[in-house]
């Protein structure tokens, strides 16, 4: 399992980032997949963990970090 502290360290030590812009984080959270936002309140811990990692992935991607590769079982959706 990934460490939340490691993710926070990555966010805070990003080269181009002096501080976290709360407005940008809020906009990113609102644009995140709905299942991830709702998933934080799920009754099962595994769903809360998956939702938290998805939200963290979206935030890291928005600040210019390289996103982690999708899970091998994840289906790609064409737009």
LUMDRENPA-519241 format. One record per residue (C-alpha): x negated, y negated, z; residue in one letter. Coordinates in Angstrom, 2 decimals, padded with zeros to 5 digits. Layout:
# residues N
<<X; Y; Z>; 'A'>
...
This chain:
# residues 79
<<000.00; 000.00; 000.00>; 'X'>
<<-001.22; -003.48; -000.79>; 'X'>
<<-002.03; -005.87; 001.99>; 'X'>
<<000.13; -008.98; 002.26>; 'X'>
<<-002.85; -010.76; 003.76>; 'X'>
<<-004.94; -009.96; 000.67>; 'X'>
<<-002.23; -011.42; -001.57>; 'X'>
<<-002.03; -014.54; 000.59>; 'X'>
<<-005.82; -014.90; 000.47>; 'X'>
<<-005.72; -014.66; -003.32>; 'X'>
<<-003.06; -017.36; -003.50>; 'X'>
<<-004.89; -019.70; -001.13>; 'X'>
<<-008.32; -019.22; -002.67>; 'X'>
<<-007.26; -019.62; -006.30>; 'X'>
<<-009.90; -021.71; -008.07>; 'X'>
<<-007.57; -024.36; -009.48>; 'X'>
<<-005.37; -024.57; -006.45>; 'X'>
<<-006.14; -026.98; -003.62>; 'X'>
<<-002.80; -026.40; -001.91>; 'X'>
<<000.43; -024.60; -002.59>; 'X'>
<<003.05; -026.87; -004.13>; 'X'>
<<006.30; -026.01; -002.34>; 'X'>
<<008.49; -027.32; -005.16>; 'X'>
<<006.74; -025.07; -007.66>; 'X'>
<<007.01; -022.05; -005.37>; 'X'>
<<010.72; -022.77; -004.83>; 'X'>
<<011.33; -023.04; -008.58>; 'X'>
<<009.41; -019.82; -009.15>; 'X'>
<<011.43; -017.99; -006.50>; 'X'>
<<014.69; -019.20; -008.01>; 'X'>
<<013.55; -018.02; -011.45>; 'X'>
<<012.48; -014.61; -010.12>; 'X'>
<<014.59; -011.55; -010.89>; 'X'>
<<017.79; -011.51; -008.86>; 'X'>
<<017.23; -007.96; -007.62>; 'X'>
<<013.96; -009.06; -005.99>; 'X'>
<<015.55; -012.02; -004.22>; 'X'>
<<018.44; -009.93; -002.94>; 'X'>
<<016.15; -006.97; -002.30>; 'X'>
<<014.43; -008.79; 000.56>; 'X'>
<<017.59; -008.27; 002.60>; 'X'>
<<018.11; -004.62; 001.61>; 'X'>
<<018.74; -002.16; 004.45>; 'X'>
<<015.99; 000.21; 003.28>; 'X'>
<<012.37; -000.68; 003.90>; 'X'>
<<011.10; 000.66; 000.57>; 'X'>
<<013.45; -001.68; -001.31>; 'X'>
<<012.34; -004.66; 000.80>; 'X'>
<<008.69; -003.81; 000.09>; 'X'>
<<009.26; -003.49; -003.66>; 'X'>
<<011.19; -006.76; -003.70>; 'X'>
<<008.44; -008.55; -001.76>; 'X'>
<<005.76; -007.33; -004.16>; 'X'>
<<007.84; -008.39; -007.16>; 'X'>
<<008.27; -011.89; -005.72>; 'X'>
<<004.55; -012.05; -004.94>; 'X'>
<<003.78; -010.96; -008.52>; 'X'>
<<006.01; -013.70; -009.93>; 'X'>
<<004.35; -016.34; -007.73>; 'X'>
<<000.82; -015.20; -008.61>; 'X'>
<<001.72; -015.24; -012.30>; 'X'>
<<003.13; -018.77; -012.00>; 'X'>
<<-000.08; -020.14; -010.46>; 'X'>
<<-002.10; -018.70; -013.30>; 'X'>
<<-003.33; -015.51; -011.72>; 'X'>
<<-003.60; -012.48; -013.92>; 'X'>
<<-000.55; -010.31; -013.40>; 'X'>
<<-001.00; -006.71; -012.36>; 'X'>
<<-000.26; -004.19; -015.08>; 'X'>
<<003.26; -002.80; -015.02>; 'X'>
<<003.81; 000.60; -013.47>; 'X'>
<<003.34; 003.43; -015.95>; 'X'>
<<007.03; 004.40; -015.59>; 'X'>
<<008.27; 000.85; -016.25>; 'X'>
<<010.18; 000.52; -019.49>; 'X'>
<<009.42; -002.45; -021.69>; 'X'>
<<012.41; -004.54; -022.72>; 'X'>
<<012.39; -006.30; -026.06>; 'X'>
<<013.73; -009.83; -026.12>; 'X'>
